[in-house]
Amino acid sequence: MEDKICSICDKQFKGYGNNAYPVNDGICCNECNHLIVLSMRFNLKYRGGYKND
């Protein structure tokens, strides 16, 4: 598996990566997924940001 570049921090990582939505439309590393993406998703969910609930 080839190295990929995180669309949030621009660091190289190995593996499949994670969906970076709602931060951007790219793929992110595990660290950015845990620290940035998941917290943003929780905030949107519980503050009414998602319209399909």
VENGI-V969655 format. One record per residue. N is the residue number from 1. RES is the residue in three letters. PHI is phi in whole degrees, -180 to 180 (999 if undefined). Layout:
BEGIN
n->N res->RES phi->PHI
n->N res->RES phi->PHI
END
This chain:
BEGIN
n->1 res->MET phi->999
n->2 res->GLU phi->-83
n->3 res->ASP phi->-69
n->4 res->LYS phi->-122
n->5 res->ILE phi->-111
n->6 res->CYS phi->-67
n->7 res->SER phi->-78
n->8 res->ILE phi->-105
n->9 res->CYS phi->-102
n->10 res->ASP phi->65
n->11 res->LYS phi->-91
n->12 res->GLN phi->-78
n->13 res->PHE phi->-147
n->14 res->LYS phi->-106
n->15 res->GLY phi->107
n->16 res->TYR phi->-80
n->17 res->GLY phi->85
n->18 res->ASN phi->-132
n->19 res->ASN phi->-67
n->20 res->ALA phi->-87
n->21 res->TYR phi->-64
n->22 res->PRO phi->-98
n->23 res->VAL phi->-70
n->24 res->ASN phi->-158
n->25 res->ASP phi->-96
n->26 res->GLY phi->-99
n->27 res->ILE phi->-116
n->28 res->CYS phi->-121
n->29 res->CYS phi->-76
n->30 res->ASN phi->-62
n->31 res->GLU phi->-63
n->32 res->CYS phi->-67
n->33 res->ASN phi->-60
n->34 res->HIS phi->-71
n->35 res->LEU phi->-86
n->36 res->ILE phi->-118
n->37 res->VAL phi->-65
n->38 res->LEU phi->-63
n->39 res->SER phi->-67
n->40 res->MET phi->-67
n->41 res->ARG phi->-63
n->42 res->PHE phi->-62
n->43 res->ASN phi->-61
n->44 res->LEU phi->-64
n->45 res->LYS phi->-61
n->46 res->TYR phi->-89
n->47 res->ARG phi->-111
n->48 res->GLY phi->82
n->49 res->GLY phi->-79
n->50 res->TYR phi->-91
n->51 res->LYS phi->-91
n->52 res->ASN phi->-96
n->53 res->ASP phi->-96
END
